[in-house]
Amino acid sequence: IEKALDSIASDPEELRDASSTTFAMNPKNVPYAIERIRAFRRQLTDELEVMDESEEVYNLTVQLFPSSRRGVK
């Protein structure tokens, strides 16, 4: 998270992306979501590493966590 904050302060927008989305889902689907996230990360990095000669090292961070607190009013 600290490296992301440093990038926001130091790197031009065209070299980075910071975004998030909030949505509702059933907690029983967390294992499915985790597997889809893992597959996406693997596929994207596999594609990008062979497109062109690598010049920079990037970090891709995807987080999935509950934002609501069940039972709290």
Secondary structure as a PSIPRED ss2 file (coil, helix, strand):
# PSIPRED VFORMAT (PSIPRED V4.0)

   1 I C   1.000  0.000  0.000
   2 E H   0.000  1.000  0.000
   3 K H   0.000  1.000  0.000
   4 A H   0.000  1.000  0.000
   5 L H   0.000  1.000  0.000
   6 D H   0.000  1.000  0.000
   7 S H   0.000  1.000  0.000
   8 I H   0.000  1.000  0.000
   9 A H   0.000  1.000  0.000
  10 S H   0.000  1.000  0.000
  11 D C   1.000  0.000  0.000
  12 P C   1.000  0.000  0.000
  13 E H   0.000  1.000  0.000
  14 E H   0.000  1.000  0.000
  15 L H   0.000  1.000  0.000
  16 R C   1.000  0.000  0.000
  17 D C   1.000  0.000  0.000
  18 A C   1.000  0.000  0.000
  19 S C   1.000  0.000  0.000
  20 S C   1.000  0.000  0.000
  21 T C   1.000  0.000  0.000
  22 T C   1.000  0.000  0.000
  23 F C   1.000  0.000  0.000
  24 A C   1.000  0.000  0.000
  25 M C   1.000  0.000  0.000
  26 N C   1.000  0.000  0.000
  27 P H   0.000  1.000  0.000
  28 K H   0.000  1.000  0.000
  29 N H   0.000  1.000  0.000
  30 V H   0.000  1.000  0.000
  31 P H   0.000  1.000  0.000
  32 Y H   0.000  1.000  0.000
  33 A H   0.000  1.000  0.000
  34 I H   0.000  1.000  0.000
  35 E H   0.000  1.000  0.000
  36 R H   0.000  1.000  0.000
  37 I H   0.000  1.000  0.000
  38 R H   0.000  1.000  0.000
  39 A H   0.000  1.000  0.000
  40 F H   0.000  1.000  0.000
  41 R H   0.000  1.000  0.000
  42 R H   0.000  1.000  0.000
  43 Q H   0.000  1.000  0.000
  44 L H   0.000  1.000  0.000
  45 T H   0.000  1.000  0.000
  46 D H   0.000  1.000  0.000
  47 E H   0.000  1.000  0.000
  48 L H   0.000  1.000  0.000
  49 E H   0.000  1.000  0.000
  50 V H   0.000  1.000  0.000
  51 M H   0.000  1.000  0.000
  52 D C   1.000  0.000  0.000
  53 E C   1.000  0.000  0.000
  54 S C   1.000  0.000  0.000
  55 E C   1.000  0.000  0.000
  56 E C   1.000  0.000  0.000
  57 V C   1.000  0.000  0.000
  58 Y C   1.000  0.000  0.000
  59 N C   1.000  0.000  0.000
  60 L C   1.000  0.000  0.000
  61 T C   1.000  0.000  0.000
  62 V C   1.000  0.000  0.000
  63 Q C   1.000  0.000  0.000
  64 L C   1.000  0.000  0.000
  65 F C   1.000  0.000  0.000
  66 P C   1.000  0.000  0.000
  67 S C   1.000  0.000  0.000
  68 S C   1.000  0.000  0.000
  69 R C   1.000  0.000  0.000
  70 R C   1.000  0.000  0.000
  71 G C   1.000  0.000  0.000
  72 V C   1.000  0.000  0.000
  73 K C   1.000  0.000  0.000
